[in-house]
Amino acid sequence: MKIENRRNDTSRVGDHMLINDFCIPKACCPDRFPSPKLPSPTDCLPPNELEKVLEEIEAANELLLDLALDSDRSINETYQKVFDGLIGIRVEITNGLGETVEGKVTLSGFDFVSLEEEESRWLYPYSQIETIKPYGRFAEPFHEPELSLIDPCFRRDLTFHFGDVVSSSPELLHLFFRISLDVYLLLYVEKHVQVKTDESTIEGILADVYKDSIALDQQGETTSIQREKISLITFNKE
């Protein structure tokens, strides 16, 4: 997933000089007073030791969260955590009927996982998963968007108009909130897809996406498929 950086638009601030990190006219920026700094036990640690301490703190926090959520965690939360650790790794997924799909994990969504294999991509609802079998020990790197590297004007828009900016981008929705299957499918409206259910496999053009169903156009005829019946969605990568 890529988030396109917005270029600096100097027309938005007239002839004033822009501050590099937040797209603010220098003339409009008041003097900043230094913030008081409090000593920390980690202040004097070498960088490599500090990094190790922070990793241990993060691992401990994750363990505490797991223990707190263990009895109440939903199936979506369980698979989100599983597939977060499998991004970039090839896996085999089996459903309740014993049917399998193999591919590399590329996205761990709110209620589905995306797998890729050469020219194909599969969207697999968590509710249909019976078992997961990893086939690799090392993940291939994925170039996810890094908000620390975004354009200053985009950073400003994201800060002051968070709802409008994030809601207009599926990539940002996933980055901040973890995207759901119905929202993700909006990216593929008017594209050819193959939808597998327990009873049959249906091919057609994705015409509409609703919260509880999708509509396929099959040579002028519309077929509605309930979300709960979908076991797998397949389409060609572009």
Secondary structure per residue as TSV (DSSP state, phi and psi in degrees):
chain	resnum	aa	ss	phi	psi
A	1	M	-	360.0	137.9
A	2	K	-	-127.4	139.6
A	3	I	-	-109.7	119.1
A	4	E	-	-73.4	126.7
A	5	N	-	-74.3	141.0
A	6	R	-	-85.2	136.4
A	7	R	-	-76.9	155.5
A	8	N	-	-62.5	131.1
A	9	D	-	-113.5	95.1
A	10	T	G	-69.1	-17.4
A	11	S	G	-66.1	-20.4
A	12	R	G	-74.6	-18.1
A	13	V	G	-127.9	16.2
A	14	G	T	68.4	-139.3
A	15	D	T	-96.6	8.4
A	16	H	-	-72.4	151.6
A	17	M	-	-75.0	139.6
A	18	L	B	-90.4	140.4
A	19	I	-	-77.4	129.6
A	20	N	T	-59.2	-35.8
A	21	D	T	-92.5	-7.5
A	22	F	T	-147.3	11.7
A	23	C	-	57.7	42.2
A	24	I	-	-112.7	134.6
A	25	P	B	-57.6	131.9
A	26	K	G	-60.4	-35.1
A	27	A	G	-67.2	-21.9
A	28	C	G	-96.2	0.1
A	29	C	-	-98.7	117.0
A	30	P	-	-71.6	164.3
A	31	D	-	-63.9	140.5
A	32	R	-	-98.5	132.6
A	33	F	-	-92.4	139.2
A	34	P	-	-62.5	136.7
A	35	S	-	-84.4	141.2
A	36	P	-	-64.5	138.4
A	37	K	-	-111.7	130.5
A	38	L	-	-99.1	143.4
A	39	P	-	-66.1	148.9
A	40	S	-	-129.5	148.6
A	41	P	T	-60.5	-21.6
A	42	T	T	-96.2	1.7
A	43	D	T	-58.8	-36.3
A	44	C	T	-97.6	6.1
A	45	L	S	-75.4	142.4
A	46	P	-	-61.3	154.0
A	47	P	H	-53.3	-41.2
A	48	N	H	-68.7	-36.4
A	49	E	H	-72.2	-38.1
A	50	L	H	-63.1	-41.4
A	51	E	H	-62.1	-40.6
A	52	K	H	-65.5	-40.5
A	53	V	H	-63.1	-43.8
A	54	L	H	-64.2	-37.5
A	55	E	H	-64.6	-41.1
A	56	E	H	-66.3	-38.2
A	57	I	H	-63.6	-43.9
A	58	E	H	-63.7	-41.9
A	59	A	H	-63.4	-40.2
A	60	A	H	-65.2	-40.3
A	61	N	H	-64.2	-40.1
A	62	E	H	-65.1	-39.3
A	63	L	H	-63.7	-44.4
A	64	L	H	-61.7	-39.4
A	65	L	H	-65.8	-41.4
A	66	D	H	-60.0	-44.2
A	67	L	H	-64.9	-35.7
A	68	A	H	-72.2	-34.1
A	69	L	H	-97.9	-3.6
A	70	D	T	-53.4	-46.4
A	71	S	T	-83.1	-19.2
A	72	D	T	-110.9	2.6
A	73	R	-	-71.6	133.8
A	74	S	-	-78.6	168.7
A	75	I	H	-63.2	-34.9
A	76	N	H	-64.8	-44.3
A	77	E	H	-63.3	-38.9
A	78	T	H	-62.2	-49.7
A	79	Y	H	-72.7	-28.8
A	80	Q	H	-58.4	-47.0
A	81	K	H	-66.8	-40.0
A	82	V	H	-62.0	-50.9
A	83	F	H	-76.3	-22.7
A	84	D	H	-58.3	-36.5
A	85	G	T	-83.6	-3.9
A	86	L	T	-112.8	7.4
A	87	I	T	-57.8	127.8
A	88	G	T	87.6	-3.0
A	89	I	S	-106.9	142.5
A	90	R	E	-77.5	134.2
A	91	V	E	-136.0	163.1
A	92	E	E	-118.4	123.9
A	93	I	E	-110.7	133.2
A	94	T	E	-118.9	136.1
A	95	N	E	-95.3	-175.8
A	96	G	T	-66.2	-18.4
A	97	L	T	-91.7	1.6
A	98	G	S	85.7	5.3
A	99	E	-	-82.0	141.7
A	100	T	E	-120.8	152.3
A	101	V	E	-134.4	135.3
A	102	E	E	-117.1	140.8
A	103	G	E	178.2	175.2
A	104	K	E	-92.6	131.7
A	105	V	E	-70.7	122.6
A	106	T	E	-116.5	-20.1
A	107	L	E	-155.2	131.0
A	108	S	E	-107.6	95.9
A	109	G	-	-83.5	-172.3
A	110	F	S	-68.1	-43.8
A	111	D	S	-134.5	19.2
A	112	F	E	-157.4	163.5
A	113	V	E	-123.6	145.3
A	114	S	E	-107.7	128.4
A	115	L	E	-116.6	148.4
A	116	E	E	-128.1	148.0
A	117	E	E	-152.9	106.0
A	118	E	T	53.3	-106.3
A	119	E	T	-100.0	2.8
A	120	S	E	-114.2	154.3
A	121	R	E	-135.2	139.3
A	122	W	E	-121.4	140.2
A	123	L	E	-112.0	118.8
A	124	Y	E	-117.2	111.6
A	125	P	E	-62.3	139.1
A	126	Y	G	-59.1	-33.5
A	127	S	G	-65.0	-16.7
A	128	Q	G	-97.5	-2.4
A	129	I	E	-85.6	131.5
A	130	E	E	-104.2	-49.0
A	131	T	E	-141.2	157.6
A	132	I	E	-130.8	129.7
A	133	K	E	-126.5	107.8
A	134	P	E	-70.8	147.1
A	135	Y	-	-117.5	4.3
A	136	G	-	-140.5	156.2
A	137	R	S	-99.7	-25.8
A	138	F	S	-120.1	134.6
A	139	A	-	-87.3	142.1
A	140	E	-	-76.6	140.0
A	141	P	-	-65.1	138.2
A	142	F	-	-116.1	130.3
A	143	H	-	-87.4	80.9
A	144	E	-	-77.4	155.3
A	145	P	-	-65.3	140.6
A	146	E	-	-116.7	115.5
A	147	L	G	-68.3	-18.2
A	148	S	G	-71.1	-14.9
A	149	L	G	-108.7	8.8
A	150	I	S	-77.3	163.3
A	151	D	-	-61.9	141.0
A	152	P	H	-55.7	-41.4
A	153	C	H	-67.6	-35.1
A	154	F	H	-66.3	-39.3
A	155	R	H	-61.5	-40.5
A	156	R	H	-65.5	-46.0
A	157	D	H	-61.0	-40.7
A	158	L	H	-65.1	-34.3
A	159	T	H	-74.9	-45.2
A	160	F	H	-94.0	-15.2
A	161	H	S	-133.9	49.8
A	162	F	H	-55.3	-50.4
A	163	G	H	-61.3	-46.8
A	164	D	H	-64.9	-42.3
A	165	V	H	-69.8	-47.9
A	166	V	H	-67.9	-40.8
A	167	S	H	-67.0	-17.2
A	168	S	T	-91.0	-1.1
A	169	S	-	-133.4	114.5
A	170	P	H	-58.0	-35.9
A	171	E	H	-63.2	-42.2
A	172	L	H	-70.6	-36.8
A	173	L	H	-57.0	-44.3
A	174	H	H	-69.1	-38.3
A	175	L	H	-63.1	-39.0
A	176	F	H	-95.1	-34.3
A	177	F	H	-125.8	-8.3
A	178	R	-	71.3	109.2
A	179	I	-	-73.3	143.6
A	180	S	-	-92.7	164.3
A	181	L	H	-62.9	-42.1
A	182	D	H	-63.8	-37.7
A	183	V	H	-71.3	-41.8
A	184	Y	H	-61.8	-36.5
A	185	L	H	-67.1	-19.4
A	186	L	G	-61.4	-23.1
A	187	L	G	-68.1	-18.6
A	188	Y	G	-117.3	17.2
A	189	V	T	-62.0	137.9
A	190	E	T	73.8	16.1
A	191	K	S	-113.4	155.1
A	192	H	E	-76.3	129.5
A	193	V	E	-135.4	161.3
A	194	Q	E	-122.1	123.5
A	195	V	E	-114.5	124.5
A	196	K	E	-105.6	132.3
A	197	T	E	-120.4	179.1
A	198	D	S	-64.8	-29.2
A	199	E	S	-91.7	-34.2
A	200	S	-	-161.6	176.5
A	201	T	E	-119.6	126.9
A	202	I	E	-119.3	132.4
A	203	E	E	-116.2	147.0
A	204	G	E	171.7	-172.7
A	205	I	E	-91.9	128.1
A	206	L	E	-68.2	110.0
A	207	A	E	-93.0	-44.9
A	208	D	E	-146.0	153.8
A	209	V	E	-128.4	127.3
A	210	Y	-	-120.6	173.4
A	211	K	S	-62.1	-39.7
A	212	D	S	-113.4	2.7
A	213	S	E	-161.0	168.2
A	214	I	E	-130.5	159.2
A	215	A	E	-123.1	129.1
A	216	L	E	-109.5	138.6
A	217	D	E	-96.1	116.1
A	218	Q	E	-116.1	91.3
A	219	Q	T	51.5	49.9
A	220	G	T	93.0	-13.9
A	221	E	E	-104.7	137.8
A	222	T	E	-98.7	128.5
A	223	T	E	-115.2	124.9
A	224	S	E	-97.8	134.7
A	225	I	E	-126.1	125.1
A	226	Q	E	-70.2	139.2
A	227	R	G	-57.3	-39.6
A	228	E	G	-65.5	-18.8
A	229	K	G	-92.2	-10.0
A	230	I	E	-78.1	123.7
A	231	S	E	-104.9	-21.5
A	232	L	E	-165.7	139.6
A	233	I	E	-123.0	128.8
A	234	T	E	-122.7	138.4
A	235	F	E	-152.0	162.3
A	236	N	E	-82.2	139.1
A	237	K	-	-71.6	146.5
A	238	E	-	-95.1	360.0
